[in-house]
Amino acid sequence: MLDNQAGDLPGERKELAEQVIDLLGKDLAEQVNDLLGKELAEQVNDLLGKELAEQVTDLLGKELAEQVNDLLGKELAEQVNDLLANSRPASYELAG
């Protein structure tokens, strides 16, 4: 499912989405989709924009963001933050 969604994105965002899916692993990425709900997950995959990043941060809350960091490990979370840096301001980095 995620691979198909990444394939529909334009250029740079497609590459970014594919890298995030590769870093998270398909299982964890699909768990995130399940947690967010299908509609919001599709918007995240399609847009990855500043406004939506704010909504995701608000919905996840600091506690869940920290749980994601713990699951990924600090090093991998930092890599995800670096990959996402071009699509949102640095102030929206994962907690950690």
C-alpha positions as CSV (number, residue, x, y, z in Angstrom):
1,M,0.0,0.0,0.0
2,L,2.7,2.5,1.0
3,D,4.9,1.7,-2.0
4,N,2.0,2.5,-4.3
5,Q,1.3,5.8,-2.5
6,A,4.9,6.8,-2.7
7,G,4.8,6.1,-6.5
8,D,2.1,8.7,-7.0
9,L,4.1,11.5,-5.5
10,P,6.0,14.1,-7.6
11,G,9.9,13.9,-7.9
12,E,11.6,15.0,-4.6
13,R,8.7,14.1,-2.4
14,K,8.4,10.6,-4.0
15,E,12.1,10.0,-3.2
16,L,11.7,11.3,0.3
17,A,8.6,9.1,0.9
18,E,10.4,6.1,-0.3
19,Q,13.4,6.8,1.9
20,V,11.2,7.2,5.0
21,I,9.4,3.9,4.2
22,D,12.8,2.2,3.7
23,L,14.1,3.6,7.0
24,L,10.9,2.8,9.1
25,G,10.4,-0.5,7.5
26,K,7.1,-1.4,5.9
27,D,5.6,-2.9,9.1
28,L,6.3,0.1,11.3
29,A,5.2,2.5,8.5
30,E,1.9,0.6,8.2
31,Q,1.4,0.7,12.0
32,V,1.8,4.5,11.9
33,N,-0.8,4.6,9.1
34,D,-3.1,2.5,11.3
35,L,-2.6,4.9,14.3
36,L,-3.1,8.0,12.3
37,G,-6.2,6.7,10.4
38,K,-6.4,6.1,6.7
39,E,-7.5,9.6,5.6
40,L,-4.8,11.5,7.5
41,A,-2.1,8.9,6.6
42,E,-2.9,9.4,2.9
43,Q,-2.6,13.2,3.3
44,V,0.7,12.8,5.0
45,N,2.0,10.5,2.2
46,D,0.6,12.9,-0.4
47,L,1.6,16.3,1.0
48,L,4.4,16.1,3.7
49,G,3.9,19.8,3.9
50,K,4.4,22.3,6.9
51,E,0.8,22.7,7.7
52,L,0.2,18.9,7.8
53,A,3.4,18.3,9.7
54,E,1.9,20.6,12.4
55,Q,-1.3,18.6,12.5
56,V,0.6,15.4,12.8
57,T,2.7,16.7,15.6
58,D,-0.5,17.9,17.4
59,L,-2.2,14.6,16.9
60,L,0.7,12.4,17.9
61,G,1.6,14.5,20.9
62,K,5.0,14.6,22.5
63,E,4.5,11.2,24.3
64,L,3.9,9.2,21.2
65,A,6.7,11.0,19.3
66,E,9.0,9.9,22.1
67,Q,7.7,6.4,21.8
68,V,8.5,6.4,18.1
69,N,12.0,7.7,18.8
70,D,12.5,4.9,21.3
71,L,11.3,2.3,18.7
72,L,13.4,3.7,16.0
73,G,16.5,4.4,18.1
74,K,17.9,7.9,18.3
75,E,20.3,7.5,15.4
76,L,17.5,6.4,13.0
77,A,15.1,9.1,14.3
78,E,17.8,11.7,13.5
79,Q,18.1,10.3,9.9
80,V,14.4,10.6,9.5
81,N,14.5,14.2,10.8
82,D,17.3,14.9,8.3
83,L,15.3,13.4,5.4
84,L,12.2,15.4,6.3
85,A,14.1,18.7,6.9
86,N,13.6,19.8,3.3
87,S,9.8,19.5,3.6
88,R,9.3,21.2,6.9
89,P,11.0,23.7,9.3
90,A,13.6,22.2,11.7
91,S,11.4,23.1,14.6
92,Y,9.1,20.2,13.7
93,E,11.8,17.5,14.4
94,L,10.8,14.4,16.3
95,A,11.2,14.8,20.1
96,G,14.5,13.4,21.4
